[in-house]
Amino acid sequence: MTQTFELCTSTDTKNLTMISDFVTSVAEELGLDEKVTFALQMAVDEACANVMEHAYGGRTNGTLRIALQPQGAELVVTIRDHGCPFDPEAVPRPDPASPLEKRGEGALGLYLIEQLMDSVEFQFDAAEGNTLTMKKRFHRGEQTVPSEC
């Protein structure tokens, strides 16, 4: 039986620390390494901040549902909300090699999420709301030993 870890919270940006702590505790419980944990924290934080800012326009009365579920060698992260739908195809991807002043404002969050995670998928349903599903591969319980040991 696969365990699902869930957190339900309001769309108040004050909850981003709680969300990060939730991701960290799940990663620790699953025995994930620091690199995978960091990627998960960054991607989930950016995704939730984007929902709070863009889907809810900063309103704090919305609801975010976050679920983390290990499936084999992957951790599936699902974030659900009922804010305004988001079209990822409408967001131009930045050129990371171009100078900062030429990149324009925004669009780095989605790019960052796509770079950190192995799979990113958006779904929109009038009744079910918005669902972001992200997957990250991991090796459970593997610890690297420094070569000087």
Secondary structure, 3 states (H helix, E strand, C coil): CCCCEEEEEECCHHHHHHHHHHHHHHHHHHCCCHHHHHHHHHHHHHHHHHHHHHHCCCCCCCEEEEEEEEECCEEEEEEEECCCCCCHHHCCCCCCCCCHHHHCCCCHHHHHHHHHCCEEEEEEECCCEEEEEEEEECCCCCCCCCCCC
